[in-house]
């Protein structure tokens, strides 16, 4: 469970790095914040392409765990690490960054689909719900950590007004302050009367993005090394009779058996609706 937690924490951490500092990355990539058509993809394209790719790969991630076992998580850990280095080496090339996200989302579901298999194989029945809940919590913690970690690489205490940002909706008041700051050779910080400029995508946090991306490559690499040591398909002694590995029945047969359970189908539908909101 520890290896699963670190892999999923790292995946959500690295994938969510732009959320709290989207305008900083928009400036770095010289694009917009919002999703747009080419040539202006927008920083939001990182999130969009991640979710779009996962629509097609989650099912096969579950297939991999069912077919080849928990060691598939090592493949996920390696792919996430490679994706991190692709993003770092891409610099300000947004297209390569998007390709790195697609790559991680092709193999990442091998790890995210493993949670219930880990709970069933490594924990007795009375502890499985708790183990599954803790594993699910790690995903949220990784995404939440991204909101904290990315701003830690700031190079200035406050956001700075920049009307050249491609998503910026400027106003005469902002234009006046911006031109005065330029003439004085200083930067107008988005504090006080300029706080509203953040909502108009006219402010960015000065950020050491190359160092941030380097950290986001190193962390999953260390997690991959740990996963090679920690991931095991089965415990030496199964904690209960139901913990033994089941015979593989095939992708479509397994899916049919799963969704023929009325309770599971209702739960899946409710989760789909809540997630869509």
Backbone as JSON, one array per atom type, in Angstrom:
{
  "sequence": "XXXXXXXXXXXXXXXXXXXXXXXXXXXXXXXXXXXXXXXXXXXXXXXXXXXXXXXXXXXXXXXXXXXXXXXXXXXXXXXXXXXXXXXXXXXXXXXXXXXXXXXXXXXXXXXXXXXXXXXXXXXXXXXXXXXXXXXXXXXXXXXXXXXXXXXXXXXXXXXXXXXXXXXXXXXXXXXXXXXXXXXXXXXXXXXXXXXXXXXXXXXXXXXXXXXXXXXXXXXXXXXXXXXXXXXXXXXXXXXXXXXXXXXXXXXXXXXXXXXXXXXXXXXXXXXXXXXXX",
  "N": [[0.83, -1.21, 0.0], [2.04, 1.17, 0.64], [3.78, 1.71, -1.53], [1.89, 2.01, -3.57], [0.56, 4.31, -2.58], [2.6, 6.28, -2.7], [3.14, 6.32, -5.46], [0.68, 7.17, -6.55], [0.32, 9.57, -5.17], [2.53, 11.01, -6.16], [1.88, 11.06, -8.89], [-0.49, 12.59, -9.0], [0.49, 14.89, -7.83], [2.51, 15.81, -9.64], [1.01, 16.06, -11.98], [-0.78, 18.05, -11.33], [0.57, 20.43, -11.12], [0.28, 22.9, -12.42], [-2.06, 24.07, -11.57], [-2.35, 25.93, -9.38], [-0.76, 27.96, -10.24], [-1.36, 28.88, -12.8], [-1.33, 31.15, -14.49], [1.35, 31.83, -14.4], [2.55, 29.68, -15.71], [1.26, 30.08, -18.13], [2.47, 32.42, -19.04], [5.06, 31.43, -19.24], [4.81, 29.43, -21.21], [3.94, 31.06, -23.19], [1.19, 31.38, -23.88], [-2.41, 31.12, -23.58], [-4.52, 31.08, -20.61], [-6.98, 29.71, -20.6], [-8.55, 26.91, -22.26], [-7.99, 26.67, -25.67], [-8.32, 26.64, -29.27], [-5.75, 25.37, -31.55], [-3.38, 27.86, -32.75], [-3.17, 28.44, -30.02], [-3.17, 26.65, -27.43], [-3.55, 26.78, -24.65], [-3.1, 26.72, -21.08], [-4.93, 25.22, -19.66], [-5.29, 23.08, -21.27], [-3.63, 21.07, -20.47], [-4.89, 19.82, -18.29], [-7.25, 19.07, -19.59], [-6.43, 17.28, -21.65], [-5.36, 15.29, -20.11], [-7.6, 14.2, -18.72], [-9.12, 13.41, -20.92], [-7.53, 11.45, -22.15], [-7.48, 9.52, -20.13], [-10.05, 8.54, -20.22], [-9.96, 6.52, -22.07], [-7.97, 4.82, -21.24], [-8.17, 3.86, -18.61], [-9.75, 1.57, -18.38], [-8.16, -0.4, -19.55], [-6.05, -0.3, -17.85], [-7.12, -1.49, -15.58], [-7.49, -4.0, -16.69], [-4.82, -4.79, -17.05], [-3.87, -5.05, -14.39], [-5.54, -7.11, -13.52], [-4.77, -9.12, -15.25], [-1.92, -9.37, -15.2], [-1.08, -8.76, -12.66], [-0.03, -7.06, -9.58], [2.48, -6.06, -10.04], [2.42, -4.54, -12.25], [2.24, -1.98, -11.42], [4.81, -1.04, -11.25], [5.38, -0.44, -13.87], [3.71, 1.74, -14.24], [4.88, 3.55, -12.41], [7.4, 3.92, -13.59], [6.63, 5.07, -16.05], [5.45, 7.47, -15.21], [7.66, 8.72, -14.1], [9.3, 8.98, -16.4], [7.63, 10.64, -17.87], [7.77, 12.92, -16.26], [10.44, 13.72, -16.7], [10.33, 14.19, -19.44], [8.64, 16.41, -19.47], [10.22, 18.25, -18.07], [12.52, 18.47, -19.75], [11.29, 19.47, -21.96], [11.07, 22.17, -21.63], [9.78, 25.29, -22.43], [8.05, 24.33, -24.31], [4.95, 23.67, -25.09], [3.56, 21.7, -26.5], [5.12, 19.34, -26.37], [5.01, 18.99, -23.63], [2.3, 18.37, -23.36], [2.27, 15.94, -24.71], [3.82, 14.47, -22.95], [2.08, 14.26, -20.82], [0.06, 12.69, -21.95], [1.49, 10.35, -22.31], [2.02, 9.56, -19.62], [-0.57, 9.12, -18.82], [-1.34, 6.94, -20.27], [-0.08, 4.74, -19.13], [-0.31, 5.19, -16.4], [-2.84, 4.38, -15.24], [-2.41, 1.69, -14.61], [-1.46, 1.71, -12.06], [-3.38, 3.25, -10.61], [-5.6, 1.65, -10.87], [-5.11, -0.42, -9.21], [-5.86, -0.34, -6.57], [-8.11, -1.66, -5.26], [-7.38, -4.29, -5.72], [-5.05, -4.48, -4.2], [-6.12, -4.06, -1.62], [-7.76, -6.32, -1.41], [-5.97, -8.45, -1.62], [-3.95, -8.07, 0.26], [-5.01, -7.43, 2.73], [-7.04, -8.42, 5.5], [-10.58, -9.19, 5.5], [-12.04, -7.48, 7.25], [-10.51, -5.19, 7.33], [-10.38, -4.07, 4.85], [-12.05, -2.04, 3.8], [-11.14, 0.18, 5.2], [-8.47, 0.28, 4.33], [-8.87, 0.77, 1.6], [-10.12, 3.27, 1.73], [-8.06, 4.87, 2.8], [-6.18, 4.65, 0.76], [-7.59, 5.93, -1.3], [-7.69, 8.48, -0.27], [-5.08, 9.35, -0.54], [-4.85, 10.07, -3.21], [-6.25, 12.48, -3.29], [-4.7, 13.97, -1.54], [-2.32, 14.21, -2.98], [-3.09, 15.83, -5.16], [-3.85, 18.06, -3.7], [-1.42, 18.74, -2.52], [-0.03, 19.69, -4.71], [-1.07, 22.23, -5.04], [0.15, 23.55, -3.02], [2.92, 23.09, -3.22], [3.85, 24.06, -5.77], [3.66, 27.02, -5.64], [5.71, 27.38, -3.83], [8.05, 27.67, -5.16], [8.37, 30.26, -5.87], [9.77, 33.41, -6.93], [9.38, 35.89, -6.07], [7.55, 37.8, -3.62], [4.84, 38.46, -4.13], [2.14, 38.4, -6.56], [2.48, 39.72, -9.88], [1.49, 42.45, -11.92], [0.75, 42.1, -15.31], [-0.01, 43.08, -18.33], [0.4, 41.95, -20.77], [-0.16, 39.31, -20.76], [-1.8, 36.64, -22.35], [-4.4, 35.92, -21.73], [-5.36, 38.02, -20.38], [-7.74, 40.4, -19.35], [-7.84, 43.55, -19.61], [-8.22, 46.78, -18.01], [-8.93, 50.36, -18.05], [-7.98, 51.44, -15.62], [-6.13, 49.52, -14.76], [-4.36, 49.67, -16.89], [-3.3, 52.24, -16.58], [-1.9, 52.04, -14.11], [-0.1, 50.06, -14.82], [1.43, 51.22, -16.91], [2.59, 53.35, -15.51], [4.19, 51.93, -13.72], [5.96, 50.73, -15.51], [7.24, 52.97, -16.57], [8.62, 53.81, -14.34], [10.39, 51.81, -14.05], [9.77, 49.62, -12.51], [7.78, 46.95, -11.03], [4.29, 46.42, -10.92], [2.67, 45.25, -8.18], [0.17, 42.8, -7.54], [-1.67, 43.63, -5.35], [-3.71, 45.07, -2.77], [-5.51, 47.62, -4.29], [-5.3, 46.39, -6.71], [-6.01, 43.76, -6.54], [-8.24, 42.68, -7.8], [-7.37, 42.27, -10.34], [-6.29, 39.77, -10.56], [-8.41, 38.04, -10.98], [-8.99, 38.62, -13.56], [-7.07, 37.43, -15.01], [-4.68, 38.84, -15.27], [-2.46, 38.9, -13.74], [0.55, 37.38, -12.58], [2.5, 34.96, -10.8], [5.83, 35.41, -10.13], [8.0, 32.86, -10.9], [10.23, 30.13, -10.43], [10.25, 28.19, -12.76], [11.74, 26.17, -14.27], [13.25, 24.94, -12.18], [11.17, 24.02, -10.56], [9.96, 22.17, -12.33], [12.08, 20.4, -12.54], [12.18, 19.36, -9.94], [9.73, 18.06, -10.01], [10.33, 16.03, -11.68], [12.38, 14.61, -10.42], [11.16, 13.63, -8.05], [9.1, 11.59, -8.8], [10.9, 9.83, -9.95], [12.45, 8.86, -7.83], [10.39, 7.61, -6.48], [9.79, 5.58, -8.28], [12.12, 3.99, -8.09], [11.84, 3.13, -5.45], [9.48, 1.67, -5.74], [10.31, -0.57, -7.17], [11.5, -2.07, -5.23], [9.53, -2.37, -3.29], [7.03, -3.25, -4.33], [4.97, -6.02, -4.42], [3.27, -8.88, -5.66], [1.66, -10.68, -4.2], [1.13, -11.32, -0.69], [3.37, -13.15, 1.56], [1.85, -14.94, 3.11], [-1.5, -15.32, 2.57], [-3.91, -13.08, 3.98], [-6.52, -13.93, 4.32], [-8.9, -16.41, 3.19], [-10.19, -15.43, 0.95], [-8.35, -13.78, -0.15], [-6.56, -14.83, -1.95], [-5.08, -14.95, -5.21], [-7.21, -14.61, -7.97], [-8.4, -16.62, -10.75], [-7.73, -15.54, -14.04], [-10.26, -14.23, -16.07], [-10.74, -12.91, -18.39], [-11.1, -9.83, -20.26], [-13.62, -8.75, -21.25], [-15.5, -10.53, -20.23], [-15.07, -10.2, -17.5], [-15.79, -7.49, -17.22], [-18.49, -7.66, -17.92], [-19.49, -9.3, -15.87], [-19.03, -7.63, -13.71], [-20.62, -5.28, -14.16], [-23.08, -6.42, -14.24], [-23.87, -6.61, -11.7], [-26.21, -5.11, -9.81], [-26.03, -3.3, -7.65], [-23.37, -2.37, -7.86], [-23.49, -1.11, -10.36], [-25.28, 1.01, -9.86], [-23.84, 2.42, -7.95], [-21.6, 3.16, -9.48], [-22.82, 4.82, -11.37], [-23.77, 6.91, -9.76], [-21.35, 7.9, -8.78], [-20.23, 8.76, -11.16], [-21.96, 10.87, -11.84], [-21.56, 12.65, -9.68], [-18.83, 13.18, -9.94], [-18.85, 14.45, -12.4], [-19.96, 16.88, -11.81]],
  "CA": [[0.0, 0.0, 0.0], [2.94, 2.31, 0.67], [4.22, 2.0, -2.9], [0.73, 2.56, -4.27], [0.33, 5.66, -2.1], [3.62, 7.19, -3.23], [2.96, 6.46, -6.91], [-0.5, 7.99, -6.82], [0.61, 10.91, -4.66], [3.43, 11.65, -7.12], [1.2, 11.29, -10.17], [-1.4, 13.73, -8.83], [1.32, 16.06, -7.55], [3.16, 16.3, -10.86], [0.0, 16.43, -12.96], [-1.53, 19.23, -10.91], [1.51, 21.53, -10.81], [-0.1, 24.18, -13.03], [-3.38, 24.55, -11.11], [-2.25, 27.11, -8.53], [0.11, 28.97, -10.87], [-1.66, 28.74, -14.23], [-0.89, 32.32, -15.26], [2.81, 31.76, -14.49], [2.84, 28.76, -16.8], [0.79, 30.69, -19.37], [3.55, 33.31, -19.47], [6.22, 30.58, -19.59], [4.51, 28.78, -22.49], [3.48, 32.11, -24.1], [-0.13, 30.99, -24.35], [-3.51, 31.57, -22.74], [-4.89, 30.2, -19.5], [-8.1, 28.88, -20.97], [-8.41, 26.0, -23.38], [-8.3, 27.27, -26.96], [-7.9, 25.85, -30.42], [-4.41, 25.73, -32.0], [-2.1, 27.57, -32.08], [-3.2, 28.79, -28.61], [-3.78, 25.53, -26.73], [-3.94, 27.18, -23.31], [-2.6, 25.87, -20.0], [-5.99, 24.28, -19.28], [-5.2, 21.91, -22.14], [-2.93, 20.02, -19.72], [-5.92, 19.09, -17.56], [-8.21, 18.49, -20.52], [-5.88, 16.13, -22.35], [-5.21, 14.24, -19.11], [-8.9, 13.56, -18.51], [-9.56, 12.78, -22.17], [-6.76, 10.21, -22.34], [-7.88, 8.55, -19.11], [-11.32, 7.93, -20.64], [-9.68, 5.35, -22.89], [-6.9, 3.97, -20.71], [-8.47, 3.3, -17.29], [-10.27, 0.21, -18.54], [-7.05, -1.31, -19.84], [-5.25, -0.37, -16.63], [-7.73, -2.54, -14.76], [-7.19, -5.27, -17.35], [-3.43, -5.15, -16.78], [-3.77, -5.54, -13.01], [-6.23, -8.4, -13.46], [-4.08, -10.11, -16.08], [-0.51, -9.55, -14.88], [-0.83, -8.58, -11.23], [0.3, -5.76, -9.02], [3.77, -5.55, -10.51], [2.16, -3.53, -13.29], [2.44, -0.66, -10.84], [6.17, -0.61, -11.58], [5.3, 0.17, -15.2], [3.13, 3.07, -14.02], [5.87, 4.4, -11.75], [8.4, 4.26, -14.6], [6.04, 5.97, -17.04], [5.26, 8.77, -14.57], [9.0, 9.3, -14.0], [9.71, 9.38, -17.75], [6.81, 11.8, -18.2], [8.33, 14.06, -15.55], [11.65, 14.18, -17.39], [9.9, 14.76, -20.72], [8.12, 17.76, -19.19], [11.36, 19.1, -17.7], [13.36, 18.7, -20.92], [10.52, 20.21, -22.97], [11.19, 23.61, -21.41], [8.52, 26.02, -22.63], [7.35, 23.74, -25.46], [3.72, 23.12, -24.52], [3.14, 20.49, -27.23], [5.83, 18.2, -25.79], [4.44, 18.81, -22.29], [1.03, 17.65, -23.53], [2.61, 14.56, -25.06], [4.29, 13.81, -21.73], [0.89, 13.94, -20.05], [-0.58, 11.55, -22.61], [2.32, 9.17, -22.01], [1.8, 9.13, -18.25], [-1.96, 8.67, -18.68], [-1.48, 5.62, -20.9], [0.39, 3.69, -18.22], [-0.65, 5.51, -15.02], [-3.95, 3.6, -14.69], [-1.98, 0.41, -14.05], [-1.34, 1.91, -10.61], [-4.63, 3.72, -10.01], [-6.58, 0.56, -10.88], [-4.63, -1.49, -8.35], [-6.22, -0.13, -5.17], [-8.95, -2.72, -4.71], [-6.62, -5.54, -5.74], [-4.17, -4.43, -3.03], [-6.95, -4.25, -0.43], [-8.26, -7.7, -1.36], [-4.9, -9.44, -1.52], [-3.02, -7.81, 1.35], [-5.69, -7.09, 3.97], [-8.2, -9.25, 5.84], [-11.84, -8.58, 5.09], [-12.49, -6.41, 8.15], [-9.65, -4.02, 7.18], [-10.29, -3.68, 3.44], [-12.69, -0.74, 3.58], [-10.24, 1.21, 5.73], [-7.32, 0.37, 3.43], [-9.32, 1.42, 0.36], [-10.35, 4.68, 2.03], [-6.77, 5.55, 2.93], [-5.6, 4.73, -0.58], [-8.3, 6.96, -2.05], [-7.32, 9.77, 0.29], [-3.76, 9.72, -1.04], [-5.04, 10.77, -4.48], [-6.64, 13.86, -2.99], [-3.56, 14.63, -0.92], [-1.37, 14.55, -4.03], [-3.61, 17.0, -5.87], [-3.79, 19.2, -2.78], [-0.02, 19.13, -2.33], [0.4, 20.47, -5.88], [-1.47, 23.62, -4.82], [1.07, 24.13, -2.04], [4.32, 22.95, -3.63], [4.2, 24.93, -6.9], [3.98, 28.39, -5.23], [6.92, 27.42, -3.01], [9.19, 27.98, -6.03], [8.25, 31.66, -6.27], [10.98, 34.23, -6.85], [8.93, 37.18, -5.54], [6.52, 37.53, -2.61], [3.48, 38.71, -4.59], [1.9, 38.35, -7.99], [2.86, 40.94, -10.59], [0.59, 42.83, -13.0], [1.34, 42.02, -16.64], [-1.12, 43.17, -19.28], [0.73, 41.23, -22.0], [-0.64, 37.93, -20.66], [-2.75, 36.47, -23.44], [-5.76, 35.78, -21.23], [-5.66, 39.21, -19.57], [-8.81, 41.33, -19.74], [-7.38, 44.75, -18.92], [-9.13, 47.92, -17.84], [-8.17, 51.62, -18.05], [-7.29, 51.61, -14.34], [-4.96, 48.64, -14.79], [-3.43, 50.2, -17.9], [-2.62, 53.4, -16.0], [-0.93, 51.55, -13.11], [0.91, 49.28, -15.53], [2.31, 52.14, -17.62], [3.36, 54.07, -14.5], [5.23, 51.03, -13.22], [6.97, 50.59, -16.57], [8.03, 54.21, -16.67], [9.48, 53.88, -13.15], [11.29, 50.67, -14.07], [9.39, 48.69, -11.44], [6.65, 46.08, -11.32], [3.1, 46.69, -10.1], [2.25, 44.03, -7.52], [-1.29, 42.63, -7.49], [-2.11, 43.73, -3.97], [-4.52, 46.27, -2.54], [-6.51, 47.97, -5.31], [-5.1, 45.57, -7.91], [-6.36, 42.36, -6.28], [-9.23, 42.22, -8.78], [-6.7, 41.94, -11.6], [-6.05, 38.33, -10.58], [-9.58, 37.39, -11.56], [-9.0, 38.92, -15.0], [-5.88, 36.76, -15.57], [-3.69, 39.86, -15.61], [-1.38, 38.82, -12.76], [1.24, 36.1, -12.51], [3.47, 34.84, -9.71], [7.18, 35.1, -10.62], [8.22, 31.47, -10.49], [11.37, 29.42, -11.02], [9.59, 27.03, -13.34], [12.66, 25.06, -14.55], [13.57, 24.21, -10.95], [9.95, 23.32, -10.18], [9.82, 21.02, -13.21], [13.14, 19.46, -12.18], [11.7, 18.67, -8.74], [8.62, 17.19, -10.4], [10.92, 14.88, -12.36], [13.15, 13.85, -9.44], [10.3, 12.94, -7.08], [8.6, 10.3, -9.29], [12.02, 8.92, -10.22], [12.74, 8.21, -6.55], [9.26, 6.72, -6.2], [9.96, 4.39, -9.13], [13.16, 3.15, -7.49], [11.23, 2.51, -4.27], [8.47, 0.68, -6.15], [10.99, -1.8, -7.57], [11.8, -2.81, -4.01], [8.37, -2.56, -2.4], [5.83, -3.84, -4.92], [4.86, -7.48, -4.49], [1.94, -9.23, -6.14], [0.93, -11.35, -3.13], [1.88, -11.47, 0.56], [3.83, -14.53, 1.77], [0.7, -15.7, 3.6], [-2.73, -14.54, 2.37], [-4.57, -12.77, 5.24], [-7.78, -14.66, 4.41], [-9.11, -17.31, 2.05], [-10.63, -14.65, -0.21], [-7.26, -12.93, -0.59], [-5.74, -15.48, -2.96], [-5.27, -14.4, -6.56], [-8.24, -15.33, -8.71], [-8.08, -16.97, -12.12], [-8.08, -14.5, -15.0], [-11.41, -14.69, -16.86], [-10.84, -12.15, -19.62], [-11.5, -8.44, -20.09], [-15.04, -8.51, -21.47], [-16.26, -11.34, -19.27], [-14.93, -9.54, -16.21], [-16.61, -6.28, -17.25], [-19.9, -8.07, -17.92], [-19.82, -9.77, -14.53], [-19.01, -6.49, -12.8], [-21.75, -4.38, -14.35], [-24.34, -7.14, -14.03], [-24.21, -6.4, -10.29], [-27.03, -3.9, -9.77], [-25.5, -2.36, -6.67], [-22.17, -1.75, -8.41], [-23.89, -0.22, -11.45], [-25.86, 2.21, -9.27], [-22.75, 3.16, -7.33], [-20.79, 3.74, -10.55], [-23.58, 5.91, -11.97], [-23.78, 8.04, -8.83], [-20.0, 8.47, -8.76], [-20.06, 9.46, -12.43], [-22.7, 12.13, -11.77], [-20.9, 13.54, -8.73], [-17.55, 13.6, -10.51], [-19.13, 15.36, -13.49], [-20.23, 18.21, -11.27]],
  "C": [[0.87, 1.26, 0.0], [3.41, 2.71, -0.72], [3.08, 2.6, -3.72], [0.51, 4.02, -3.88], [1.32, 6.65, -2.67], [3.46, 7.4, -4.73], [1.81, 7.39, -7.23], [-0.33, 9.43, -6.31], [1.47, 11.67, -5.66], [2.75, 11.96, -8.43], [0.28, 12.5, -10.08], [-0.63, 15.02, -8.54], [1.89, 16.65, -8.83], [2.14, 16.76, -11.9], [-0.74, 17.71, -12.62], [-0.66, 20.45, -10.65], [1.06, 22.89, -11.34], [-1.33, 24.81, -12.39], [-3.29, 25.84, -10.32], [-1.48, 28.25, -9.18], [-0.11, 28.97, -12.39], [-1.19, 29.94, -15.04], [0.63, 32.37, -15.39], [3.22, 30.83, -15.62], [2.35, 29.31, -18.14], [1.84, 31.64, -19.93], [4.74, 32.5, -19.96], [6.02, 29.92, -20.95], [4.09, 29.78, -23.57], [2.15, 31.72, -24.75], [-1.18, 31.55, -23.42], [-3.69, 30.66, -21.54], [-5.95, 29.2, -19.95], [-7.77, 27.99, -22.17], [-8.86, 26.69, -24.66], [-7.88, 26.32, -28.07], [-6.48, 26.25, -30.82], [-4.45, 27.04, -32.79], [-2.08, 27.9, -30.6], [-3.91, 27.68, -27.82], [-4.3, 25.94, -25.35], [-3.43, 26.21, -22.27], [-3.65, 24.86, -19.57], [-5.99, 23.03, -20.14], [-4.5, 20.75, -21.43], [-3.95, 19.17, -18.96], [-6.88, 18.39, -18.51], [-7.66, 17.23, -21.17], [-5.63, 14.96, -21.39], [-6.52, 13.48, -18.94], [-9.38, 12.83, -19.76], [-8.83, 11.46, -22.39], [-7.2, 9.13, -21.37], [-9.21, 7.88, -19.43], [-11.08, 6.61, -21.37], [-8.7, 4.37, -22.23], [-7.21, 3.33, -19.35], [-8.93, 1.85, -17.39], [-9.14, -0.79, -18.76], [-6.05, -1.36, -18.68], [-5.78, -1.44, -15.71], [-7.47, -3.92, -15.36], [-5.77, -5.73, -17.03], [-3.24, -5.69, -15.37], [-4.39, -6.92, -12.89], [-5.44, -9.49, -14.17], [-2.67, -10.41, -15.58], [-0.15, -9.26, -13.43], [-0.33, -7.2, -10.86], [1.64, -5.21, -9.48], [3.61, -4.6, -11.69], [2.33, -2.13, -12.74], [3.84, -0.15, -11.09], [6.2, 0.07, -12.95], [4.74, 1.58, -15.08], [4.17, 4.02, -13.43], [6.95, 4.84, -12.74], [7.86, 5.27, -15.59], [5.86, 7.38, -16.46], [6.6, 9.48, -14.43], [9.49, 9.79, -15.36], [8.93, 10.62, -18.19], [7.34, 13.06, -17.52], [9.57, 14.62, -16.22], [11.33, 14.75, -18.76], [9.43, 16.2, -20.53], [9.28, 18.71, -18.88], [12.2, 19.45, -18.92], [12.63, 19.47, -22.01], [10.68, 21.71, -22.82], [9.84, 24.28, -21.57], [7.78, 25.55, -23.88], [6.1, 23.03, -24.96], [3.29, 21.83, -25.22], [3.82, 19.25, -26.65], [5.33, 17.93, -24.37], [3.13, 18.03, -22.38], [1.27, 16.19, -23.89], [3.1, 13.79, -23.84], [3.12, 13.42, -20.84], [0.15, 12.75, -20.64], [0.17, 10.27, -22.27], [2.06, 8.66, -20.6], [0.39, 8.58, -18.06], [-2.22, 7.34, -19.39], [-1.14, 4.53, -19.91], [0.03, 3.95, -16.75], [-1.78, 4.69, -14.45], [-3.57, 2.2, -14.22], [-1.82, 0.51, -12.54], [-2.67, 2.3, -9.99], [-5.69, 2.64, -9.96], [-6.23, -0.55, -9.88], [-5.17, -1.43, -6.92], [-7.05, -1.27, -4.58], [-8.24, -4.07, -4.71], [-5.67, -5.61, -4.55], [-4.97, -4.7, -1.76], [-7.38, -5.7, -0.29], [-7.16, -8.71, -1.09], [-4.05, -9.29, -0.26], [-3.69, -7.54, 2.7], [-6.82, -8.07, 4.25], [-9.48, -8.48, 5.58], [-12.25, -7.4, 5.97], [-11.67, -5.13, 8.0], [-9.66, -3.44, 5.76], [-10.92, -2.32, 3.18], [-11.79, 0.39, 4.05], [-9.04, 1.4, 4.81], [-7.69, 1.08, 2.13], [-9.55, 2.91, 0.58], [-9.06, 5.46, 2.15], [-6.1, 5.7, 1.57], [-6.26, 5.8, -1.43], [-7.92, 8.36, -1.57], [-5.99, 10.27, -0.26], [-3.88, 10.48, -2.37], [-5.38, 12.24, -4.25], [-5.47, 14.63, -2.4], [-2.52, 15.04, -1.97], [-1.8, 15.78, -4.81], [-3.54, 18.25, -5.0], [-2.37, 19.68, -2.57], [0.49, 19.96, -3.5], [0.06, 21.94, -5.71], [-0.53, 24.34, -3.86], [2.51, 24.16, -2.56], [4.69, 23.94, -4.74], [4.49, 26.37, -6.48], [5.23, 28.5, -4.36], [8.15, 27.79, -3.84], [9.11, 29.41, -6.56], [9.58, 32.38, -6.13], [10.65, 35.65, -6.38], [7.78, 36.91, -4.58], [5.09, 37.62, -3.13], [3.37, 38.55, -6.1], [2.13, 39.73, -8.61], [1.88, 41.18, -11.74], [1.34, 42.78, -14.33], [0.21, 41.98, -17.66], [-0.81, 42.49, -20.6], [0.31, 39.77, -21.94], [-1.81, 37.72, -21.62], [-4.19, 36.29, -22.99], [-6.22, 37.04, -20.49], [-6.78, 40.04, -20.19], [-8.54, 42.62, -18.98], [-8.47, 45.81, -18.84], [-8.29, 49.19, -17.87], [-7.38, 51.84, -16.75], [-6.03, 50.75, -14.29], [-3.91, 49.18, -15.75], [-2.64, 51.38, -17.34], [-1.55, 52.97, -15.01], [0.22, 50.83, -13.8], [1.91, 50.2, -16.23], [3.16, 52.96, -16.65], [4.5, 53.22, -13.97], [6.34, 50.86, -14.25], [7.85, 51.82, -16.66], [8.98, 54.37, -15.49], [10.48, 52.72, -13.09], [11.01, 49.67, -12.96], [8.24, 47.81, -11.92], [5.5, 46.43, -10.39], [2.62, 45.37, -9.5], [0.73, 43.99, -7.39], [-1.75, 42.53, -6.04], [-2.97, 44.98, -3.84], [-5.55, 46.47, -3.63], [-6.39, 47.12, -6.57], [-5.46, 44.1, -7.7], [-7.34, 41.82, -7.32], [-8.59, 41.82, -10.1], [-6.38, 40.45, -11.7], [-7.19, 37.6, -11.26], [-9.67, 37.61, -13.07], [-7.78, 38.31, -15.71], [-4.81, 37.75, -16.01], [-2.52, 39.86, -14.63], [-0.74, 37.44, -12.83], [2.22, 36.12, -11.34], [4.84, 34.54, -10.31], [7.65, 33.78, -10.03], [9.46, 30.91, -11.18], [10.86, 28.11, -11.59], [10.56, 25.91, -13.7], [13.02, 24.25, -13.31], [12.36, 23.43, -10.45], [9.77, 22.06, -11.02], [10.89, 19.96, -12.92], [12.74, 18.66, -10.93], [10.61, 17.67, -9.1], [9.1, 16.01, -11.25], [11.67, 13.99, -11.37], [12.24, 13.03, -8.53], [9.75, 11.62, -7.62], [9.7, 9.32, -9.65], [12.4, 8.16, -8.95], [11.63, 7.23, -6.17], [9.37, 5.45, -7.03], [11.0, 3.44, -8.54], [12.6, 2.42, -6.26], [10.24, 1.42, -4.67], [9.11, -0.64, -6.59], [11.29, -2.69, -6.38], [10.53, -3.24, -3.29], [7.21, -3.33, -3.01], [5.95, -5.36, -4.98], [3.43, -7.82, -4.89], [1.08, -9.82, -5.03], [1.76, -11.37, -1.86], [2.34, -12.91, 0.73], [2.71, -15.46, 2.23], [-0.56, -14.87, 3.4], [-3.44, -14.31, 3.7], [-5.92, -13.46, 5.42], [-7.94, -15.51, 3.16], [-9.49, -16.54, 0.79], [-9.52, -13.77, -0.77], [-6.41, -13.55, -1.69], [-6.07, -14.93, -4.34], [-6.23, -15.27, -7.34], [-7.78, -15.61, -10.14], [-8.56, -15.88, -13.07], [-9.17, -15.01, -15.92], [-11.56, -13.9, -18.16], [-11.46, -10.78, -19.4], [-13.01, -8.26, -20.19], [-15.92, -9.32, -20.53], [-16.23, -10.7, -17.89], [-15.8, -8.29, -16.14], [-18.09, -6.62, -17.2], [-20.33, -8.52, -16.53], [-19.91, -8.61, -13.54], [-20.27, -5.65, -12.91], [-23.1, -5.09, -14.3], [-24.79, -7.07, -12.58], [-24.95, -5.07, -10.17], [-26.49, -2.85, -8.81], [-24.27, -1.63, -7.19], [-22.53, -0.75, -9.51], [-24.46, 1.08, -10.91], [-24.78, 3.08, -8.64], [-21.89, 3.85, -8.38], [-21.5, 4.94, -11.18], [-23.59, 7.13, -11.05], [-22.42, 8.71, -8.75], [-19.72, 9.26, -10.03], [-20.75, 10.82, -12.39], [-22.01, 13.12, -10.85], [-19.58, 14.06, -9.3], [-17.76, 14.6, -11.65], [-19.43, 16.76, -13.04], [-18.97, 18.94, -10.89]]
}
